[in-house]
Amino acid sequence: MRLSVACTLLFALAPFVFAQAQRPPLTPEQTKALIEKRESLEKQLEDIAIIDRKVMVPMKDGVRMAADIYRPKDTSKKYPIIFSRTPYNFNFWDVRLGTFRDMSTELDAVKRGYVLVEMNERGHFFSEGNYDILGAPLSDADDQFTWMSAQPWSSGKIGLIGCSSTA
């Protein structure tokens, strides 16, 4: 019985799985246009934001989490924070394309007067420590919120954004 259910699921889902894997490659013109768009977004972001990448945020146990921080250049004000903690790679560089990744989320946040903090979970990418499949230590979130709230550019208001594991 289990084998027949598994086979049925395999055949039902196969078209979706293979459709994802069979994206046609970009033409040279499409690649050039995409690179120009990404470089333009990064330039716009650099014009309006203070960008701090790979900031190591300390936890109570001494482990440090890697974060990229994008904030408005006006340092006379304090800003609310949009926070995303993720096990996924948020690196700003698109290795396959050889240019910046799509930075429109970061740009939109800063344009609207927010600080955007993207942080890797414990044990992922540049963050130190060991990943636990059952979840990071409960103190990590508290340490991260305390750190963000204490920054001179922070209004102390923090909202979360994300889906799946980043929620």
Secondary structure, 3 states (H helix, E strand, C coil): CHHHHHHHHHHHHHHHHHHHHCCCCCCHHHHHHHHHHHHHHHHHHHHHEEEEEEEEEECCCCCEEEEEEEEECCCCCCEEEEEEEECCCCCCEECCCCEECCCHHHHHHHHCCCEEEEEECCCCCCCCCCCCCCCCCHHHHHHHHHHHHHCCCEEEEEEECCCHHHC
